[in-house]
């Protein structure tokens, strides 16, 4: 399971249901992790997912901090590439990996 650290503000907003997306920069570090987890076949100005699965949901652990005992939750998410919302931490005009939270499994 992929574990992503997240700041307390965003952690709390996702848990409350106020924030529905988490953003990560489009860099090789995240490309390798997300493409492996989501079975990505190809990428060019968007994400082409394995054709046998339409918009697959994968489980990701979000952790508020880096320690194993830091507060965390597991969520089912989908992956896309796009512009994020400024009120949720995105920079204007920047494209990101967008993890859309579909369901929180435990908190």
N, C-alpha and C positions, 0 to 999 in steps of 0.2 A: 504494500500500500504506500502511496506517495504521501509524504508529510510535508506541509508547507507552513512556515512560520508566518504569523500575521499580527499586526499591531492591535492593541487592545480595543481601540476605537472601532476598527473594522470588524474585529472578532465579535464584539458586543452587538453591533448593528446587524450582522448576519444572523446571530442567534435570535435576535428580536424579530427578524423577518423584514426589517427596514431596508437592508441592503441585500440585493439578489445576485450580485456579481462580484467576483474577485479578479483583479488584474495582475498580470505578470508581463514584464518586458519580453519582447520577441528577441531572444538571444539563444545561442547554441545550448547553453545550460538548460534552459526550460524546454527548448525544442526536443532534445533527446528524451527528457523525462515524460513530457506530455505525449509525444508521438508514440513512444513505447506503450504507455498506459492506455491510450485511446485507439491504438491500432491504426494510426494515420498512414495512409498510402502515399499521398502527395500533397504538397502545399504550394499555392501560388495565389496570393491575394485572397486567401480564404482557406478553409480546411476541407479536404476530401477525406472522409472517413471510410473505413472498410466498407465496401459496397454491400456486404451481407448483413450489416447492422445499420439501421437508420438512426442517426443521432443517439449513439450509445451513451448511457449514463455510467460513470465510474465513481468509485468511492475514493475520497481524498480526506486525509486527516488535516484539519487546520489547528495549529497550536499557537497559543499566545505566549511566545517565548521559545527558548531553545532547549530547555531542560526536559527530561522525560516526564517529570511530574508537573509540568506547566499545564494550565487549563487547556483543554482541547475538545474538539467534537469531530465526528465523521459525517460527511455530507455526500450525497450523490450529486454529481455535477456533469454538465456537458461542456464541450470545448468548442470555441470558435475563435476567429480573429476579427477584431473590429475596434471601433472607437469606444472608449469608456466614458462614463459619466463623471464630470468634474466633482460633483457632490459625493461621489464614492471613491475619490482619490486619483482619478485619471488626469493626465495633462491634456490640455486642449490640442487637437490636431495630431495626437499620437495614436498609433495602432498598438494593440496589446493582444496577448492571449487572454481570452475572456472565459473564465470559468463561471458558468451559470449554475447557481445552487438550485437544484430541483427539490431536494428533500434532505432534512437533517435527520440522521439516523439515531444519534445519541448526543447528549449534551451534559 
